[in-house]
């Protein structure tokens, strides 16, 4: 038995959600007295992220020959890895519960006929090759205990299920070059990331997210949120109504039908806090809400709530952050002058 873990990249590093998935996979592998094999879609002659070995991957399968993100081709490559390991049944494929993780494992399930359990928070061997799993249902409102009995199991990990923790005694990973047999049909759907948008924090991995909802008022109203996110080193997220109005693309949506986030700080501006949205931000360590309605659901669930108009609160906050940054520069200059 081997626990394979699909590792997504954020620039040249492993995405935070995949570090969490690797931590989950390492725990499952330890309970089954086996190892973790990371799967990364990157040419093996390029430098591989050191986080893979640091988080317990004893083997790294570097898949070459698939440019960009092609979900069916990625699923095909994973299916070939399982075929190559068929002599030892009971393998598990783990992926982060991101849009890509869900999509790739859904393709893998369609190709192989294997069952997929989504949004797992725990898994352990149950004898005879089966697994006992706990997974989120109803947008995380309840946890389901289930038994999964199959030749191999496909699991996605709820993004807020585990904290990313490096292995206590990591070793050196053995790299295996993989060239899957993909057809033109596998590459019909393919996404390439432009250099302008490559790298940097993504919504799923950002440590600070500034969220905007209906209260922002319009597409142009997001300028202060963009500026505030830049000052805090974060990114902007939105509620579903914002994407429905066409103010921002779906890729920026936080929620049950968008991206689940796990930042250190989520600043929700003008967001009422529907349960579907809260399902996507519940993993945040701290939530600050700004709204004119003190009884809005997001205000009652937040760690801190600011009752006020975001169009007045955000400019004041931005001005304070600018002054603080400027004060730090001036203080540093004075220290250098005295030296």
N, C-alpha and C positions, 0 to 999 in steps of 0.2 A: 504494500500500500504506500502510495506517495500522495502528499497534499500539494497540488499545484496551485500557485497563486498568480493571477494576472496582475501585473504591476503597470499602472498607468504613469505616464511622465508629466511633469509640470516643468517645462523647459528642459534642463539637463538633470533635474532631480526627480526622485520618485514623489508622486503626488501624496499629499497628507492622507487622503482617503485610502490610498493603497498601502501606506505604512500601517494604518489601522487594520486593513485586511491581512497584511503580513503578520501582525501581532496576533490576530485571531487564528490564522492558519498555523502559526507556531504553537499556540496553545492546544489546538486540535491534534497536531502532529505529536506533541509530547505525550498526550493522553493515549495515543495509539502506538507509542514507541517507534515512530518513523520520522522522516525528514520532510523539509519544505523545499520545493523546487519553484523558483520564481520564473515567470514567463514574461519576457519583455520584447516588444516589437521595435527592434533597433539592430542595426548591423553589428555583428560581433567584433568587427575591427575598430569600432568607436569605443571610447572610454565608457564603461558601464557605471551607473551610479553606485557609490560605495554603500549606500543605505541598504542595498539588497543583502549583502553579507552581514551588515551590522544588525539587521533585523532577523537574522537566522536562516537565510536561504543558503542551503549547502550546495545547491545546483542552480545555475541560471541558464535558461534556454533563451538564447538571443535569436529572434526570428527575423530573417532578412528577406528581401524580395517583395515586400508589401509596402508601397509608399503611401504615406498618409494613413488616415483612419478608414478602414474598410471592414465593417462589422462582420459580414459573411465570410470574408477571407480570414479574419482573426479567428472566427469560430471554426473554420476549416482547419487552420493550423493547430488549434487546441485539440480538435478531434483526432488529428494524426498523432499527436503526442500520446493521447489515450490509447490509440490503436497500438502504438509501439510499446506500451506498457501493459498490454492486455494479458500477458502471462501471469500477472499478479493482480487479481481483481480487488475491488474495494477502494479504488482511487477516489480522491475528492478534488474538485476544481473550485477554487474560491476566487471571488472578485469583489471589489468594493461595490457598495450599493449606489453607484453613480449611474448616470444615463448610459455611459459606455459599458459599464460593468453589467448592467441589466440586459442591454441590447446584445452584447457579444455572447453572454451565456444563454440567452434565449435562442440565438442562432445555433449555438453548440447543442442545445437540447433538441432543436428541430433536426439537426444533422444526424445526431446519434440516437435519438429516441429516449434519452435519459431525462429523469425528472429534475426540475429546477425548484429550489426553495429560496424565496427571496426575502431580504431584510432579516437575516438571522442575527441573533444576539449571543447565541451559545450553541455549541455542538460537541458531542462526545460519542465515541464508539459504543455500539449497542450489541456487539457480538454478531458472528456470522456475516460480517461485512456491512451491517446496517449502522445507522446513525440515529441518535436521539438529538433532536434539535429544538431550540426555542426561537421563535421568530415573531416579529411585530406584525400585527394585523390591525385593520381599521385605522390606518395612518398613525400607528404606534399607540393607540388608545388601549389595546390589550395585547397580551403575550399568549401565543399558542404553543403548547407542548405537542410535539409530533414525532413519529417514528418514520424514518426514511429508509426503505429497503430497496436497493437497486444495485446493479453491477458497479456503477460509479455514481457519485452524487455531485450535483452542481449547486453551489451556494453563493448567494451574494450577501454581503455583510452590511447591516444597517450602519450608516456612517457615524452614528453616535453611540454604537454598541460598546466599543472598547477604545481606550486611549492608546496612542502610538507609543510603544515601549521597545527600545532596542534589546537584543538578546543579552543575557548576562555574560555569556562567554562566546562571542561570535567567532567563527572561523573563516577561512578563506573559501570563497565559492568557486566551484568548478564550472567553467563556462562551456556550453555546448552550442555550436552553430546549427541553426535549423533553417532549411529551405523548403517550405511547404509546397505541395502540389495544388496550386490554386488555378482556377479557370477564369476566362474572361467574365463569365456569369458571376463569379464571386467578387468581381471588382466593379460591377455596374454601379453600386453605391459606394462612393469613396469621397472622403473629405480631406482636403489639404489645408494646413494652417499657414497663413501668409506670414512672412517675416515680421510684418508690422504688428501682428497680434500674438506672435509667439512669445513664450516666456512670461515672467511676471506671475503674480498671484491670480489664481482663478477663483471663482465664486465658491467652489467646493473646498478650497484649501486656504482661503484668506483668513488671517487672524483677526481682521477688523472688517465688518460689513456695515455699510450705511444703507438702510433700506428705505424705499420710498413707495407710498401708496397713493390712493385717490386724492388725499389731502395736498399732494404736491401741486395739483391743479392743471398741469399741462406738460407737454414734452419739454418746453423751454424751462420749466420750473425745476428741472433736475440739475441745473448748473451749480447751485450752492452745494448740493449733495455730492457732485463730482469733486468740487473743490475741497470739501470737508474730508472726503475719502482720501484724496491725495495728501492732505496734511497729516492724516492719521496712518498713512501707509496701508490703506485698505482698498476695497472695491465697492461698487454700488450694486445693490440687489433691489428687486421690485416685487410687488404683490401681483396677483393674477389680473386684477382689474387694469393695471397699468399696461400689461401686454395686450389685454382685450381692447383697450383704447388705441393701441398702436403706438403708444409713446415710447416703448422700449421693446427689444426683441425678447422672445421666450427664453433665450439662453441666460437672461438675467433674472429669471423668475425664481423666487424662493417659495417652496411649498410642497405639498403632496404631489402635485403634477409638475413641479419644477425641480430645483436642486435643494437637497438637504444640506444645511451648513452647520459647521461646528466651530465657529470663531471664538476667540476670547471675549470679543465685544460685538454685540449686534445693536445698532442704533436705529430703531424703527421710527420713521418720520411720517406722520399722517397715515398710518396703517391701522385700520380698525382691529384686525387680529382674528380673522375667521379661523376656524379650527384647521382648515386645510393649509393655511399659511403657517400657523403655529406648529403644525406637524413638521414643517421644513426648518424651523429655527429653534426648536426645543432643545437641540444639542448645544446651543450657545452657552458659554460659561456665565456671561452676564448680559442682560438685556436692559436697554434704556429706551423708553418710549416717549415720544413727543406727540401730543394730540390735544386738541381743544376740548375733547370730550373725556372727562375723567373716568367715566364708566365704560369706556371702550374696552373690549376684552383684552387687547394688547396691553393696555394700561394696568389692568388688574393682575396680569401675569408677569409684568416686568419687575426687575429688581429695583429699578428707579423709574419714576414717572414724572415727566415735566408737563404740566398743564399750561398750554400756551400755543400760539400760532407759530408753526415751524418757520414761516417766512420772517418772523421776528427773532426767533430763538437761534436759528442756524447762522444768520449774519453775525450775531453777537458772539456765538461760539467760535466762528471762524476768525473774527477779529481778536478774540482772546488768545487763540492758538498762534496766530501770526505774531502778536505782541510777545508771547512767551518765547517763540523761536527767535525773534529779533533781539529780545533781551539776552538770550543765551549767547548770540553772536557778539553783541556789544560787550558783554561781560568777558568773553574770551579775548576780545581785542584789547580790553583794558588790562587783563592779566598779562598779555604778551607785551604791552607797552611798559608795564611796571618791571617786567623781567629784563 
